[in-house]
Structure formats: structure tokens, C-alpha cells
């Protein structure tokens, strides 16, 4: 399995074959594929290279990161695996669940600890009235 390398900050209108020849001059076993816009079929400014081994990947990153290509300094680093959409949703849900499980502490400067929170006083009085007016079945 190859090692994916992200190559970003590619100049607009660059020639992928020309860039591929630059890669081949640095490392022989590198394959490059630009990411294209679906509508215009032009490069979106980044692409991915694949190296056969760790050594050639590290060598390419070292040589190309910050390298100036057609007026743009390239950003080159190892690519992280892309999670599927369902994994992202699960991660977001888990993150939200963690937030829900946190117990919130409401601090009050009220001198009497027995008095209800003033933000809920109106609702609390309505609830008390409802309970007082409620009839129990016989």
C-alpha cells in the first residue's frame, strides 16, 4: 500500500504533466493526481501524490515543502485518512452527547440558599398552582 502525500498551494492554471516531471526528478516512484473541479475540470489548487515507501515519502516532503513552483510556495505533508460521512456524524453525535452529560453548576449570589432561582420563579409558581389545583382520582 502506498503512502498518500498532500500537495497544496498549487498555482492556478498549472500543467499537471509539468509538475509530474518535477516530482519524477526528485523521486522516481511517485505518482501524482491533482484534484479537479467537477464543472471547470481545472485543478482546485491541491492534489495527492502516492509514494511506494516511507523513505521516499519523507524525502519528497522534505524536498518539496516550501519549494517554489511557478510563483507559489508548495505545502507538502502526509495525508490523513478521510473518515466516511457516517463516521463523522457519529463523532459529532458523540461530541454532543459528551456535552449533554456534563452537569452544569449554576452559581447564585442569592443570600438565601432555599430560595428558587429567580430565572425560574415564574415557571415554578405556575407549576405549584397546577399541582395544587390537581384532583386525585377516587
C-alpha positions in Angstrom: 0.0 0.0 0.0 1.3 3.4 -0.9 1.7 6.5 1.3 -0.5 9.4 0.3 1.0 12.9 0.4 -1.0 16.1 0.3 0.4 18.8 -2.0 -1.3 22.1 -1.6 -1.0 25.7 -2.8 -0.6 24.7 -6.4 -0.7 27.7 -8.8 -3.8 28.3 -10.9 -3.6 27.0 -14.4 -0.5 24.9 -13.8 0.2 21.9 -16.0 -0.1 18.6 -14.1 2.3 16.9 -16.5 5.0 19.5 -15.9 4.5 19.2 -12.2 4.7 15.4 -12.5 8.1 15.7 -14.3 9.3 17.8 -11.3 8.2 15.1 -8.9 9.9 12.4 -11.0 13.1 14.3 -11.0 13.1 14.4 -7.2 11.8 10.8 -6.5 11.3 8.1 -9.2 8.4 6.1 -7.7 6.0 9.0 -7.1 2.5 9.2 -8.8 0.6 12.5 -8.7 -3.1 13.2 -9.2 -4.5 16.8 -9.0 -8.0 17.3 -7.5 -10.1 18.8 -10.3 -13.2 21.0 -10.1 -16.2 19.0 -11.3 -17.6 21.8 -13.6 -14.5 23.5 -15.0 -12.1 20.5 -14.9 -9.4 22.8 -13.6 -7.2 22.0 -10.6 -8.6 23.2 -7.3 -5.1 24.1 -6.0 -4.1 20.8 -4.5 -3.6 17.2 -5.2 -2.2 14.0 -3.8 0.9 12.1 -4.6 1.5 8.4 -3.7 4.9 7.1 -2.7 5.7 3.4 -2.6 7.6 3.5 0.7 8.0 5.7 3.8 11.6 6.7 2.9 10.7 8.2 -0.5 7.6 9.9 1.0 9.7 11.6 3.7 12.3 12.5 1.2 9.7 14.1 -1.1 8.1 16.0 1.8 11.5 17.3 2.9 12.4 18.4 -0.6 9.0 19.9 -1.7 7.6 21.6 1.4 8.2 25.3 0.9 9.5 24.7 -2.7 8.5 27.5 -5.1 6.7 26.2 -8.1 5.5 28.8 -10.7 5.4 31.6 -8.1 3.7 29.6 -5.3 5.4 28.0 -2.3 4.1 24.5 -2.0 2.7 23.0 1.2 3.5 19.3 1.3 2.7 16.9 4.2 1.4 13.3 4.8 -2.2 13.0 4.1 -4.6 11.9 6.8 -7.2 9.3 6.2 -10.6 10.7 5.3 -13.4 9.5 7.5 -16.6 8.4 5.9 -19.6 10.6 6.3 -21.2 8.2 8.8 -18.1 8.2 11.0 -18.1 12.0 11.0 -21.8 12.0 12.0 -21.0 9.5 14.8 -18.1 11.6 16.0 -20.3 14.8 16.1 -23.0 12.9 17.9 -20.6 11.6 20.5 -19.2 15.0 21.0 -22.7 16.4 21.5 -23.5 13.6 23.9 -20.5 14.4 26.0 -21.7 18.0 26.3 -25.1 16.8 27.4 -23.7 14.6 30.1 -21.8 17.4 31.8 -23.6 18.6 35.0 -23.9 22.3 35.0 -23.5 24.3 38.2 -25.5 27.5 38.4 -23.9 30.0 40.8 -26.1 32.4 42.5 -25.3 35.4 44.7 -28.6 35.0 46.5 -28.2 35.1 50.3 -30.9 32.5 51.0 -29.9 29.1 49.6 -33.6 27.9 49.9 -35.0 30.5 47.6 -35.6 29.3 44.0 -33.6 30.5 41.1 -35.1 33.9 40.0 -34.9 32.9 36.4 -37.4 30.0 37.1 -39.5 31.7 39.8 -42.4 32.4 37.4 -42.5 28.9 36.0 -42.2 27.4 39.5 -45.2 29.3 40.7 -47.3 28.1 37.7 -46.2 24.6 38.5 -47.2 24.9 42.1 -50.6 26.3 41.1 -51.1 23.4 38.7 -50.2 20.8 41.4 -52.4 22.5 44.0 -55.5 22.5 41.6 -54.9 18.9 40.5 -57.6 16.5 41.7 -56.7 12.9 42.7 -58.9 10.2 41.3 -61.1 8.5 43.9 
